Amino acid sequence: MKSRNHSLIVDPSKQTEQRRRKEEMMKTSMSLAFIISILTLKPTLSSSSSSSSSSSIKDEYSKILQVTDGHPNSIAELIRDGQLFHTETQFRSFIRTYKKEYKTREEYLYRLGVFAKNVMRALEHQSMDPTAVHGVTPFSDLTEEEFEVSFTGLIRRGGGDGGGEGLGERKDVSGLPEDFDWREKGAVTEVKMQGVCGSCWAFSTTGAVEGANFIATGKLISLSEQQLVDCDHKCDAVEKDACDNGWHGGLMTNAYKYLMEEAGGLEDQDSYPYTGKSGECRFDPGKIAVRVANFTTIPLDEDQIAANLVHRGPLAVGINAVFMQTYIGGVSCPLVCWKKRVNHGVLLVGYGAKGFSILRLGNQPYWIVKNSWGKNWGENGYYRICRGHGSCGVNTMVSAVAATSS
């Protein structure tokens, strides 16, 4: 069967455009409410927000930051003396919202200290990334190090750089639509949850293959990340120590090679469900749902990335996730975000031209990124990052894959 690529790529209809504008207005209203909440440092997670002034809450956070390494005994003394009333109220709201559980009092106090530091860090991110909204997220009780180990997992190559200049052929960038979204064309599965596991690379891989299979066959099939986590140990051809290693991390390009050279394809999610941890390989070649034909890396030029996205399907990309821990919504365009710290695999599904910026009062072109942290994070599981600036290394590790039509 021939690729249905050209028949699927159509200009957005008026109805789609109206829906997009309505969604933008809703997001703008929500973002404004979030910014007001963040700037006053009131809880963003509960309707029972404290009526105390922001200065008193800032004072409480400052006291926690002065405690050596957030020592539980010192924090307990502050609580006993009634000096952390508002902070603990906000933390309890966080616990209820995200159904957190801590086994001991010591763990509770330690996480309270981490939470307070992350609220201050969210404020720092807000000042460095004013086109987005940062605040309390499901990861607000994790240190930076814990977050990176548990929820990213992309292996760094070349001393931390991305994949380098892509090898794929250059596409004609003329005539590209102003806005494009593979979700509207049915090529993207629901947002998934990788859990406390460094398996982002597997989700990025399956997302790209799912899209490629849709383009080749017109069928959207949710594919198995667990097969990759359990069975794929492929290493990079140049950097021999850059190997796929389950929940310890991997590379999307390695995974493509595994599918082409070893497994022959991917099982679907139902036949090989996700567990969130590495296990014994249970791959059954008789249950292959999709086969990979080939893959290519994409040039660093973001116009080329857009053209490849439109013509090839959703793209696997690497990104520096440092600002994603505190991200709530909006178009993220950090003033400083180290491109050589690419550590998280995600899926590029579309782009837009007019991402409204509340603080800069203007339009900001952006990429639409599907993440693997569930729908309770970001914009229903999605991340928008500014387009045209190589922000957070989004253009440094990009690859496209093609599936067979039979």
C-alpha positions as CSV (number, residue, x, y, z in Angstrom):
1,M,0.0,0.0,0.0
2,K,1.3,3.4,-0.9
3,S,1.9,6.0,1.8
4,R,-1.2,8.2,2.5
5,N,1.1,11.1,3.3
6,H,-0.2,13.6,0.8
7,S,-3.9,12.9,1.4
8,L,-3.5,13.5,5.1
9,I,-1.8,16.8,4.8
10,V,-4.5,19.4,4.4
11,D,-5.0,23.0,5.5
12,P,-7.0,23.4,8.7
13,S,-10.7,23.9,8.2
14,K,-12.5,26.9,9.5
15,Q,-14.1,24.7,12.2
16,T,-10.7,23.6,13.3
17,E,-9.4,27.2,13.3
18,Q,-12.3,28.3,15.4
19,R,-11.7,25.5,17.9
20,R,-8.0,26.3,18.1
21,R,-8.7,30.0,18.8
22,K,-11.3,29.1,21.5
23,E,-8.7,26.8,23.1
24,E,-6.1,29.5,23.0
25,M,-8.5,31.9,24.7
26,M,-9.2,29.4,27.4
27,K,-5.5,28.7,28.0
28,T,-4.8,32.4,28.1
29,S,-7.4,32.9,30.8
30,M,-6.1,29.9,32.8
31,S,-2.5,31.1,32.4
32,L,-3.4,34.6,33.7
33,A,-5.0,33.1,36.8
34,F,-2.0,30.9,37.4
35,I,0.4,33.8,37.1
36,I,-1.6,35.9,39.6
37,S,-1.5,32.9,41.9
38,I,2.2,32.3,41.5
39,L,3.2,35.9,41.9
40,T,1.2,36.2,45.2
41,L,2.6,32.8,46.3
42,K,-0.9,31.5,47.2
43,P,-1.7,27.8,46.8
44,T,-2.5,27.0,43.2
45,L,-4.0,23.6,44.0
46,S,-6.9,24.2,46.4
47,S,-9.8,26.6,46.5
48,S,-9.1,27.1,50.2
49,S,-6.1,29.4,49.5
50,S,-4.6,31.3,52.4
51,S,-5.6,35.0,52.7
52,S,-2.2,35.9,54.2
53,S,0.1,38.3,52.4
54,S,2.7,37.0,50.0
55,S,5.5,38.5,52.1
56,S,4.7,36.4,55.1
57,I,4.8,33.2,53.0
58,K,8.1,34.3,51.4
59,D,9.4,34.7,54.9
60,E,8.4,31.1,55.7
61,Y,10.2,29.8,52.6
62,S,13.3,31.8,53.5
63,K,13.3,30.2,56.9
64,I,13.2,26.7,55.3
65,L,16.0,27.6,52.9
66,Q,18.1,28.6,55.8
67,V,17.8,25.2,57.4
68,T,20.8,23.0,56.6
69,D,19.9,20.6,53.8
70,G,16.2,20.9,54.9
71,H,17.0,18.9,58.1
72,P,13.7,17.3,59.4
73,N,14.4,18.2,63.0
74,S,15.0,21.9,62.2
75,I,11.8,22.0,60.1
76,A,9.9,20.3,62.8
77,E,11.0,23.0,65.2
78,L,9.8,25.7,62.8
79,I,6.4,24.0,62.6
80,R,6.1,23.5,66.3
81,D,6.8,27.2,66.8
82,G,4.0,28.1,64.3
83,Q,6.4,29.6,61.8
84,L,5.4,27.5,58.8
85,F,1.6,27.6,59.0
86,H,1.0,28.8,55.4
87,T,3.7,26.7,53.9
88,E,2.4,23.5,55.4
89,T,-1.1,24.4,54.4
90,Q,0.1,24.7,50.8
91,F,2.0,21.5,51.1
92,R,-1.0,19.6,52.4
93,S,-3.0,20.9,49.5
94,F,-0.3,19.5,47.2
95,I,-0.5,16.1,49.0
96,R,-4.3,15.9,48.6
97,T,-4.2,16.9,44.9
98,Y,-1.6,14.5,43.8
99,K,-2.4,11.7,46.3
100,K,1.1,11.7,47.8
101,E,2.0,9.4,50.7
102,Y,5.0,9.6,53.0
103,K,5.8,6.6,55.2
104,T,7.4,8.4,58.1
105,R,7.2,11.8,59.8
106,E,10.9,12.4,58.9
107,E,10.1,11.8,55.2
108,Y,7.1,14.2,55.4
109,L,9.3,16.9,56.9
110,Y,12.1,16.4,54.4
111,R,9.6,16.6,51.4
112,L,8.1,19.7,52.9
113,G,11.5,21.3,52.8
114,V,12.0,20.1,49.2
115,F,8.6,21.5,48.3
116,A,9.3,24.9,49.7
117,K,12.6,25.1,47.7
118,N,10.8,24.1,44.5
119,V,8.2,26.8,44.9
120,M,11.0,29.3,45.1
121,R,12.6,27.6,42.1
122,A,9.3,27.9,40.2
123,L,9.4,31.7,40.8
124,E,13.0,31.8,39.4
125,H,11.8,29.8,36.4
126,Q,8.9,32.2,36.0
127,S,11.3,35.2,35.8
128,M,13.6,33.3,33.3
129,D,10.7,32.0,31.2
130,P,8.0,34.7,31.2
131,T,6.0,33.4,28.3
132,A,5.1,30.3,30.2
133,V,3.6,29.6,33.6
134,H,5.5,27.9,36.3
135,G,4.4,26.7,39.7
136,V,3.4,23.6,41.7
137,T,3.4,20.4,39.7
138,P,3.3,16.6,40.5
139,F,7.1,16.8,40.9
140,S,7.2,19.6,43.4
141,D,8.4,17.2,46.2
142,L,11.4,16.0,44.2
143,T,14.9,17.4,44.1
144,E,16.4,18.3,40.7
145,E,18.5,15.2,40.9
146,E,15.6,12.9,41.8
147,F,13.5,14.3,39.1
148,E,16.1,13.8,36.4
149,V,16.9,10.2,37.5
150,S,13.3,9.2,37.8
151,F,11.5,11.0,35.0
152,T,13.9,11.5,32.1
153,G,16.3,8.9,30.8
154,L,17.7,10.0,27.5
155,I,21.4,9.1,27.2
156,R,23.6,12.0,26.4
157,R,26.0,11.7,23.5
158,G,29.1,13.6,22.4
159,G,29.9,15.0,25.9
160,G,26.3,15.9,26.5
161,D,25.5,17.3,23.1
162,G,22.5,16.1,21.0
163,G,22.7,14.0,18.0
164,G,24.6,16.5,15.8
165,E,23.7,17.7,12.4
166,G,21.1,15.4,10.8
167,L,21.8,13.2,7.8
168,G,18.3,13.3,6.3
169,E,17.6,14.9,2.9
170,R,16.6,18.5,3.0
171,K,12.9,19.2,2.4
172,D,11.2,22.1,0.5
173,V,10.0,24.5,3.2
174,S,7.9,26.6,0.9
175,G,4.1,26.3,1.2
176,L,4.1,24.9,4.8
177,P,0.9,25.5,6.7
178,E,1.0,28.2,9.3
179,D,-0.2,25.8,12.0
180,F,0.0,22.0,11.9
181,D,-1.1,19.3,14.4
182,W,-0.9,15.5,13.8
183,R,-3.4,15.1,16.6
184,E,-6.1,16.6,14.5
185,K,-5.4,14.0,11.8
186,G,-5.6,11.0,14.1
187,A,-1.9,10.1,14.1
188,V,-1.3,10.5,17.9
189,T,-2.3,8.1,20.7
190,E,-3.4,9.2,24.1
191,V,-0.9,10.7,26.5
192,K,0.9,7.9,28.4
193,M,2.6,7.6,31.8
194,Q,6.2,6.4,32.1
195,G,6.1,6.5,35.9
196,V,9.2,6.5,38.1
197,C,11.3,5.0,35.3
198,G,13.9,6.5,32.9
199,S,12.1,5.1,29.9
200,C,11.3,8.4,28.1
201,W,13.3,7.2,25.1
202,A,11.0,4.2,24.7
203,F,7.9,6.4,24.7
204,S,9.4,8.8,22.2
205,T,10.2,5.8,20.0
206,T,6.8,4.2,20.1
207,G,5.1,7.6,19.5
208,A,7.1,8.1,16.3
209,V,6.4,4.6,15.1
210,E,2.7,4.9,15.9
211,G,2.5,8.0,13.8
212,A,4.5,6.4,11.0
213,N,2.2,3.4,11.0
214,F,-0.8,5.6,10.8
215,I,0.7,7.4,7.7
216,A,1.5,4.0,6.1
217,T,-1.8,2.2,6.9
218,G,-4.3,4.7,8.2
219,K,-4.5,2.7,11.5
220,L,-3.6,4.1,14.9
221,I,-2.2,1.4,17.1
222,S,-0.8,1.9,20.6
223,L,2.5,0.2,20.7
224,S,4.5,-1.5,23.5
225,E,7.1,0.6,25.3
226,Q,7.7,-2.4,27.6
227,Q,9.1,-4.5,24.8
228,L,11.8,-1.8,24.3
229,V,12.5,-1.5,28.1
230,D,12.9,-5.3,28.5
231,C,14.4,-6.4,25.2
232,D,16.4,-3.6,23.6
233,H,20.1,-3.4,24.5
234,K,21.3,-1.9,21.2
235,C,24.3,0.4,21.4
236,D,25.3,3.4,19.3
237,A,27.6,2.5,16.3
238,V,30.0,5.3,17.2
239,E,29.8,5.7,21.0
240,K,29.8,2.1,22.1
241,D,28.9,2.9,25.7
242,A,25.7,4.6,24.6
243,C,23.4,1.6,25.0
244,D,19.7,1.2,25.6
245,N,19.3,-0.1,29.1
246,G,15.7,-0.3,30.2
247,W,14.7,2.2,32.9
248,H,18.3,3.4,33.1
249,G,18.0,5.2,29.8
250,G,18.4,4.8,26.1
251,L,18.3,6.5,22.6
252,M,15.5,6.5,20.1
253,T,18.0,5.9,17.2
254,N,19.3,2.8,19.0
255,A,15.7,1.6,19.4
256,Y,15.0,2.0,15.7
257,K,18.0,-0.1,14.9
258,Y,16.9,-2.8,17.4
259,L,13.5,-2.9,15.7
260,M,15.0,-3.2,12.2
261,E,17.9,-5.4,12.9
262,E,16.9,-7.7,15.7
263,A,13.2,-7.8,16.7
264,G,11.7,-7.0,13.3
265,G,9.0,-4.9,14.8
266,L,6.9,-3.9,17.8
267,E,4.1,-5.7,19.6
268,D,1.0,-3.6,20.6
269,Q,0.3,-2.3,24.1
270,D,-2.3,-5.0,24.8
271,S,-0.1,-8.0,24.0
272,Y,3.0,-6.6,25.9
273,P,1.6,-4.0,28.5
274,Y,3.7,-1.5,30.3
275,T,4.9,-2.2,33.9
276,G,7.2,0.7,34.6
277,K,10.2,-1.4,35.4
278,S,12.7,-3.6,33.6
279,G,11.9,-7.3,33.4
280,E,12.7,-10.5,31.4
281,C,12.2,-10.1,27.7
282,R,8.9,-11.7,26.6
283,F,8.8,-10.5,23.0
284,D,6.9,-12.8,20.7
285,P,7.7,-12.3,16.9
286,G,4.3,-13.8,16.1
287,K,2.6,-10.8,17.7
288,I,4.3,-8.0,15.8
289,A,1.8,-5.3,15.1
290,V,4.1,-2.8,13.3
291,R,7.3,-3.2,11.3
292,V,9.9,-0.4,10.8
293,A,11.1,0.2,7.3
294,N,13.8,2.9,7.9
295,F,14.7,6.0,9.9
296,T,16.7,9.2,9.5
297,T,18.1,12.0,11.6
298,I,16.8,15.5,10.8
299,P,18.9,18.7,10.1
300,L,19.2,21.2,12.9
301,D,17.4,23.9,10.9
302,E,14.0,24.3,12.6
303,D,12.3,25.1,9.2
304,Q,13.6,21.7,8.1
305,I,12.3,20.1,11.3
306,A,8.8,21.7,10.5
307,A,8.9,20.4,6.9
308,N,9.9,16.9,8.0
309,L,7.2,16.9,10.7
310,V,4.6,17.7,8.0
311,H,5.8,15.3,5.4
312,R,7.1,12.4,7.5
313,G,4.9,12.4,10.6
314,P,5.5,12.9,14.4
315,L,9.2,13.2,15.2
316,A,11.2,11.8,18.1
317,V,13.2,14.6,19.8
318,G,15.5,15.1,22.7
319,I,15.2,18.1,25.0
320,N,16.6,19.6,28.2
321,A,13.8,19.1,30.7
322,V,15.1,21.4,33.4
323,F,12.2,23.9,33.0
324,M,9.6,21.1,32.6
325,Q,9.7,20.2,36.3
326,T,7.8,23.4,37.2
327,Y,5.9,23.9,33.9
328,I,2.1,24.4,34.1
329,G,1.2,25.9,30.7
330,G,1.9,28.5,28.1
331,V,4.7,28.7,25.6
332,S,8.0,28.0,27.3
333,C,10.9,30.1,25.9
334,P,13.6,30.3,28.6
335,L,16.1,33.1,28.5
336,V,18.8,30.5,29.4
337,C,18.5,26.7,28.8
338,W,21.7,24.8,28.2
339,K,21.4,22.9,24.8
340,K,24.1,20.5,25.8
341,R,22.0,19.1,28.7
342,V,19.6,17.2,26.5
343,N,18.2,14.5,28.8
344,H,14.6,13.7,28.0
345,G,13.0,12.0,25.0
346,V,9.6,13.4,23.8
347,L,7.5,13.5,20.6
348,L,7.0,16.5,18.3
349,V,3.5,16.4,17.0
350,G,2.8,19.8,15.6
351,Y,3.5,23.5,15.7
352,G,1.8,26.9,15.9
353,A,2.5,30.4,14.8
354,K,0.6,32.4,17.4
355,G,1.2,31.3,21.0
356,F,0.0,34.2,23.0
357,S,2.5,35.6,25.6
358,I,0.8,37.3,28.5
359,L,4.0,39.0,29.9
360,R,5.5,39.9,26.5
361,L,2.1,40.8,24.9
362,G,2.8,39.3,21.6
363,N,2.7,36.1,19.4
364,Q,5.3,33.4,19.9
365,P,5.8,30.6,17.3
366,Y,5.9,27.3,19.2
367,W,6.3,23.5,18.9
368,I,3.7,21.1,20.3
369,V,5.4,18.3,22.3
370,K,3.7,15.2,23.6
371,N,5.3,14.1,26.9
372,S,5.0,10.8,28.8
373,W,4.2,12.1,32.4
374,G,0.4,11.6,32.2
375,K,-2.4,14.1,31.7
376,N,-2.0,15.8,35.1
377,W,1.2,17.5,34.0
378,G,1.4,20.5,31.7
379,E,-1.3,21.2,29.2
380,N,-3.1,17.9,29.5
381,G,0.2,16.1,29.1
382,Y,1.6,18.4,26.4
383,Y,4.3,21.0,26.4
384,R,4.6,24.0,24.1
385,I,8.1,25.4,23.6
386,C,9.1,28.3,21.4
387,R,10.1,27.6,17.9
388,G,13.0,29.1,16.0
389,H,15.5,29.6,18.8
390,G,16.7,26.0,19.4
391,S,15.3,26.4,22.9
392,C,16.5,23.8,25.4
393,G,18.2,21.8,22.6
394,V,14.9,20.9,20.9
395,N,16.6,20.9,17.5
396,T,19.7,19.0,18.4
397,M,18.4,15.4,18.5
398,V,15.6,14.9,16.0
399,S,14.7,11.7,14.1
400,A,12.0,10.4,11.8
401,V,10.9,6.8,11.2
402,A,8.9,5.1,8.5
403,A,6.8,2.0,8.9
404,T,5.9,-0.7,6.3
405,S,2.4,-0.7,4.9
406,S,1.9,-4.4,5.4
